[in-house]
Amino acid sequence: MSWNERIYADERLTHRARAVYMYLRDRADADGKCWPGVKRIASDLHLSRRTAQRALADLEQAGYIRRDERFRENGSRTSNLYTIQ
């Protein structure tokens, strides 16, 4: 089953989570990694930041993505690294 058939068949996911997943896949490199910020995801998909955060949490819980926090050299946070599973 291809990734798009799998994501559409998964009844646990909302349409927002599917849209965010496709957004991340579209921006991922050859290793399946990308790092857009929540603000960027929400803006590009015309979602609220909170809706984008919920969609990302749903995708992580369902095993479609892995989220790793990233930090700058001074210790402040930057955008998360998302890996397509």
C-alpha positions in Angstrom: 0.0 0.0 0.0 1.4 3.4 -1.0 1.8 6.2 1.6 -1.1 8.2 0.2 -3.4 5.1 0.2 -2.3 4.4 3.8 -2.9 7.9 5.1 -6.4 8.2 3.5 -7.4 4.8 4.8 -6.4 5.6 8.4 -9.6 6.6 10.1 -7.7 7.9 13.2 -6.5 11.0 11.3 -8.5 14.1 10.7 -8.4 15.9 7.3 -6.2 18.5 8.9 -3.6 15.9 10.0 -3.6 14.5 6.5 -3.0 18.0 5.0 -0.1 18.6 7.4 1.3 15.2 6.6 1.2 15.9 2.8 2.7 19.4 3.6 5.6 17.8 5.4 6.2 15.1 2.8 6.2 17.8 0.1 9.0 19.7 2.0 11.0 16.7 3.2 14.5 16.0 1.8 15.6 12.6 0.4 16.0 11.3 4.0 12.4 12.3 4.9 13.5 15.2 7.1 12.2 18.7 7.2 12.0 21.5 9.7 9.2 24.1 9.1 8.0 25.9 12.1 4.5 25.6 13.4 3.8 29.2 12.5 4.9 28.5 8.9 2.8 25.3 8.6 -0.3 27.1 10.0 0.2 30.1 7.7 0.8 28.0 4.6 -2.2 25.7 5.2 -4.5 28.5 6.5 -4.9 26.8 9.9 -4.6 28.2 13.4 -1.3 27.5 15.1 -3.1 25.4 17.7 -4.8 23.3 14.9 -1.4 22.7 13.3 0.0 21.7 16.7 -2.8 19.2 17.2 -2.4 17.8 13.7 1.3 17.3 14.3 0.6 15.6 17.6 -1.9 13.3 15.9 0.6 12.3 13.3 3.3 11.7 15.8 1.0 9.6 18.0 -0.1 7.5 14.9 3.5 6.9 14.0 3.6 8.9 10.7 6.2 11.3 11.8 8.9 11.6 14.5 9.5 15.0 16.1 12.9 16.0 17.5 13.4 19.3 19.3 16.3 21.4 17.9 18.3 24.1 19.7 20.6 26.9 18.7 24.2 27.2 20.0 23.0 29.6 22.7 20.5 27.1 24.0 17.3 28.7 22.7 14.8 26.6 20.8 14.4 26.6 17.1 12.0 24.8 14.8 11.5 21.0 15.4 13.0 18.5 13.0 10.3 16.2 11.5 11.1 12.9 10.1 8.6 11.0 7.9 8.3 7.4 9.2 
